[in-house]
Amino acid sequence: MLLLVALLLKKLKKKTEFDVELTELTDAKAKVKVIKVIREITGLGLKDAKALVEEAPKLIKEAVGKEAAEDIKKKIEEVGGKVTIK
């Protein structure tokens, strides 16, 4: 019974932190543009940003607010990436 109550309370809690994952590129031609946006968002160097894009699916940012996650998703999808918010 307590387990059931605990599970219900967990479901009722509103999620406040989200992980943003680059799932894939929608177009291979968009790779350079997505790398540029990843560098802007994460502050990574060219080599690391390129590796992140090539190794998709890969987390871009962890534990960010909903608005920030939506903003990141919008920026990446505008240039040809596919993003999942978890």
N, C-alpha and C positions, 0 to 999 in steps of 0.2 A: 504494500500500500504506500509506504513512504517513497519507494522507488518511483512509483507512478506519479506521485505528487511532485517529486523532484524533476522528473522528465517534463511534466506540464509547465512547471515554473521556468525551466530552461527554454522551452519553446516560446513562452510569453515574453521573455527578455528580448528587448530590441537590440539587434546587432548594431554596434557603433563603429567597429573597425573591420576593414575589408582588405583582402589581398588582391592585387591586380596581376593577371597573368597574360603574357603574350602567347596566344594559342597557335597562330600561324600567320603567314602572309597570304593575303587574298590574291596577290599578283607578284610574281617574281621580279617584275620591273620596279616594284615599290620598295625593294630591299634598302636601297641607299636612303630614301626618304624616311623610312621607319628607323633606321640606325640613327639618323640625325635627331629625330624626335626622342628616341631612347636616351641619347646623350644629354639632351636638354633636360629631360625629366629626372634622370638619375645622377647626372654629373660624372658618368663613366667616361673613360677615354675611348678613343676610336676602336682599339683592339678589343676591349671588353664589351663594348656595345655591339660590335659586329658578332662576337661570339654568342652573346645573349640572343640576338636575332636568329642566328643560324641554328641554335640549339633549342628553338621553340618546340614544344611549350615550355616556358620558363617564367618564373615570377619576376615581375618588374619592381614592384613595391609591395611591402608588407605593412599591415596594420595602419592603413590610412583611412581618413574619414570618407563618408559616402560621397560628398561633393568632390573631394579630391580624386577619388576613384573614378567617378563619372567624367571628370575633366580629362584625366589621363586616357581613359577609354576613347573619348571623343577625338582627342588629338591624334592618337595612333590610328584609329579607324579612318580618319580623314585622309591619311596618306597611304592607306592600303594594308594595314595590319588588322588582325582579328584579335580581340581582347575578351577575356572572361574575368568577371568580378566574382570573387568567392567570399 
